[in-house]
Amino acid sequence: MADFTKDVYRLLNQHGCTLIRRGKGDHNIYYSPIKNKNVSVDGKITIRHMANKIMRDAGINYKF
């Protein structure tokens, strides 16, 4: 099974996104300066489509 978690968090940090707070369960809330909004990020991302949705929500032009 694929694991996109480290790559997603690495890309978020490289694009200036910052951790706002720990969410409920295993989610984290990140602030994206690109879109000027908060993005919910799962603690374990194993589905490529979910990783791509997080990138899209954060305004990062990257596809897994």
Backbone bond lengths (Angstrom), bond angles and torsions (degrees), N, CA, C in turn:
res aa  C-N    CA-C-N  psi(-1)  N-CA   C-N-CA  omega(-1)  CA-C   N-CA-C  phi
1 M - - - 1.449 - - 1.533 108.63 -
2 A 1.288 115.59 136.70 1.469 121.49 -179.05 1.530 109.98 -74.79
3 D 1.315 115.16 151.06 1.461 121.26 176.89 1.528 108.21 -132.47
4 F 1.327 115.58 110.63 1.463 122.17 -176.86 1.526 111.85 -98.27
5 T 1.320 117.84 0.71 1.461 122.33 -171.16 1.523 113.04 -56.43
6 K 1.325 117.81 -54.22 1.469 120.63 -177.20 1.520 111.79 -61.67
7 D 1.317 116.81 -40.79 1.466 120.15 -179.85 1.529 111.60 -65.80
8 V 1.326 117.19 -40.50 1.470 120.67 179.55 1.531 110.09 -63.47
9 Y 1.328 116.99 -48.40 1.461 120.09 -179.71 1.527 111.48 -64.32
10 R 1.327 117.30 -37.78 1.470 121.54 178.44 1.530 110.07 -62.68
11 L 1.334 117.03 -46.03 1.466 120.85 -179.54 1.526 111.71 -66.37
12 L 1.321 116.84 -39.00 1.471 119.73 177.40 1.526 110.11 -59.59
13 N 1.333 116.49 -46.69 1.465 120.42 -179.58 1.523 111.94 -66.02
14 Q 1.327 117.94 -38.72 1.467 120.98 179.43 1.523 112.10 -64.13
15 H 1.334 117.17 -28.80 1.458 121.03 -178.55 1.525 112.41 -96.55
16 G 1.328 117.00 15.65 1.463 120.76 172.94 1.510 115.63 85.20
17 C 1.312 118.56 8.09 1.458 120.49 178.15 1.527 108.74 -74.34
18 T 1.329 115.99 141.26 1.456 120.66 -176.97 1.524 110.65 -123.90
19 L 1.320 115.00 146.74 1.459 121.15 177.81 1.525 108.89 -71.33
20 I 1.313 116.12 123.59 1.465 121.90 178.57 1.530 109.25 -89.83
21 R 1.340 115.76 -51.21 1.463 120.24 -179.58 1.519 110.01 -166.69
22 R 1.302 113.72 164.16 1.456 120.30 172.92 1.523 106.78 -78.29
23 G 1.319 116.02 133.89 1.457 119.86 179.02 1.507 110.90 -91.00
24 K 1.317 115.96 -170.01 1.457 120.81 177.73 1.528 109.08 -73.70
25 G 1.308 115.66 145.37 1.460 119.77 -179.85 1.510 109.96 68.98
26 D 1.321 116.62 -130.66 1.469 120.07 -178.00 1.528 112.00 -109.52
27 H 1.329 117.06 26.07 1.461 121.30 178.47 1.527 110.87 -96.15
28 N 1.321 115.20 151.18 1.457 122.22 173.83 1.520 108.71 -122.59
29 I 1.306 116.74 149.26 1.462 121.92 178.49 1.520 107.93 -107.09
30 Y 1.327 115.74 120.11 1.461 122.26 179.12 1.522 109.14 -111.91
31 Y 1.325 115.85 146.83 1.464 121.66 173.91 1.524 108.36 -97.54
32 S 1.339 116.11 127.76 1.459 121.78 177.80 1.528 109.70 -103.92
33 P 1.348 117.76 113.40 1.460 119.97 178.23 1.530 111.95 -70.56
34 I 1.310 117.09 -19.42 1.471 120.98 179.25 1.528 109.92 -68.24
35 K 1.324 116.96 -47.87 1.468 122.07 -179.43 1.525 112.74 -96.85
36 N 1.358 116.27 -8.17 1.456 121.62 -177.85 1.532 111.42 56.90
37 K 1.349 115.52 46.53 1.459 119.81 178.38 1.523 109.70 -153.63
38 N 1.326 115.16 166.08 1.458 121.23 177.44 1.522 110.48 -86.63
39 V 1.334 115.56 145.94 1.460 122.31 -179.00 1.520 108.20 -128.21
40 S 1.334 116.51 131.83 1.451 121.73 176.76 1.524 108.88 -85.88
41 V 1.342 116.02 130.08 1.462 121.15 -177.19 1.524 108.66 -126.09
42 D 1.323 115.77 123.85 1.459 121.55 179.28 1.525 110.36 -67.61
43 G 1.305 117.74 149.29 1.453 122.21 -179.85 1.514 113.37 -74.48
44 K 1.325 118.20 -20.53 1.464 122.83 179.27 1.529 107.34 -138.21
45 I 1.319 116.55 109.82 1.468 121.89 -176.17 1.522 108.47 -109.58
46 T 1.328 116.65 106.63 1.461 121.08 -177.32 1.529 112.77 -111.95
47 I 1.324 116.88 -4.95 1.467 121.08 -177.93 1.527 109.31 -112.18
48 R 1.310 115.67 126.51 1.463 122.27 -177.76 1.524 111.81 -57.20
49 H 1.319 117.17 -40.57 1.465 120.64 -178.28 1.536 111.36 -64.92
50 M 1.323 117.04 -34.58 1.459 120.21 177.23 1.524 110.26 -69.00
51 A 1.334 116.90 -41.30 1.465 120.66 177.55 1.528 110.12 -60.86
52 N 1.328 117.30 -42.87 1.466 121.38 178.95 1.529 111.30 -65.87
53 K 1.335 117.78 -36.60 1.470 120.94 178.79 1.530 110.64 -65.12
54 I 1.331 116.64 -40.66 1.461 120.14 178.31 1.532 110.19 -63.07
55 M 1.333 116.82 -42.67 1.472 120.99 177.87 1.530 110.09 -61.37
56 R 1.317 116.36 -44.31 1.468 121.39 -179.80 1.527 110.39 -63.70
57 D 1.348 116.86 -44.90 1.474 121.11 -179.98 1.518 111.54 -62.39
58 A 1.346 117.01 -33.77 1.461 121.32 -179.42 1.527 112.31 -83.54
59 G 1.325 117.76 -8.68 1.463 121.34 179.84 1.515 113.56 82.84
60 I 1.324 116.85 19.37 1.457 122.10 -179.69 1.522 109.12 -95.91
61 N 1.312 116.64 124.41 1.458 121.82 -178.11 1.528 109.37 -85.14
62 Y 1.335 115.99 82.85 1.452 122.39 -178.62 1.526 108.26 -151.01
63 K 1.335 115.86 136.74 1.474 120.26 177.94 1.514 109.38 -125.97
64 F 1.318 114.63 135.64 1.463 120.96 177.02 1.513 110.22 -87.09
